[in-house]
Amino acid sequence: NLPYDSINDFSPITLVALVPGILSANASLPVLSVQDMVQLVRSKPGQFNYGLPGSMTSGHLSMELLKLIAG
């Protein structure tokens, strides 16, 4: 046991990094929103892929979060 609460005993003091994210799709796809894209991907399992700059990058983690939220 630690002598402090790692969640409540610390305060943020600075922003370390700010990384913008981009989600793009081919213009021929019939989607106008992220919700449309999620519905399209769900309706055609195994037919879509995505690319990332590398494992455990901010883009990778963002996509994993989107997959988690979208189901």
C-alpha contacts under 8 A as a table, 3 or more apart, distances in Angstrom:
res1	aa1	res2	aa2	distance
2	L	5	D	7.29
4	Y	9	D	6.49
5	D	8	N	5.54
5	D	9	D	5.33
6	S	9	D	5.85
6	S	10	F	6.59
7	I	10	F	6.48
8	N	11	S	7.75
15	L	18	L	7.52
19	V	58	S	7.37
21	G	59	G	6.82
21	G	62	S	7.91
25	A	29	L	7.14
26	N	29	L	5.78
27	A	30	P	7.87
31	V	34	V	7.78
31	V	36	D	5.16
31	V	37	M	5.72
31	V	40	L	7.85
32	L	36	D	6.27
32	L	37	M	7.72
33	S	36	D	5.09
33	S	37	M	6.37
34	V	37	M	4.97
34	V	38	V	6.17
35	Q	38	V	5.11
35	Q	39	Q	6.24
36	D	39	Q	5.17
36	D	40	L	6.16
37	M	40	L	5.05
37	M	41	V	6.13
38	V	41	V	5.21
38	V	42	R	6.11
38	V	70	A	6.91
39	Q	42	R	5.11
39	Q	43	S	6.16
40	L	43	S	5.13
40	L	44	K	6.51
41	V	44	K	5.34
41	V	45	P	6.28
41	V	47	Q	7.54
41	V	48	F	6.57
42	R	45	P	5.76
44	K	47	Q	5.81
44	K	48	F	7.76
45	P	48	F	7.37
46	G	49	N	7.95
52	L	55	S	7.58
52	L	59	G	6.31
52	L	60	H	6.16
53	P	57	T	7.12
53	P	59	G	7.15
53	P	60	H	7.72
54	G	57	T	5.77
54	G	59	G	7.98
54	G	60	H	6.92
55	S	60	H	6.09
56	M	59	G	7.86
56	M	60	H	5.58
56	M	61	L	6.18
57	T	60	H	5.09
57	T	61	L	6.28
58	S	61	L	5.13
58	S	62	S	5.97
59	G	62	S	5.03
59	G	63	M	6.17
60	H	63	M	5.24
60	H	64	E	6.24
61	L	64	E	5.01
61	L	65	L	6.16
62	S	65	L	5.05
62	S	66	L	6.22
63	M	66	L	4.96
63	M	67	K	6.12
64	E	67	K	5.05
64	E	68	L	6.12
65	L	68	L	4.98
65	L	69	I	6.10
66	L	69	I	5.16
66	L	70	A	5.82
67	K	70	A	5.16
67	K	71	G	5.81
68	L	71	G	5.31
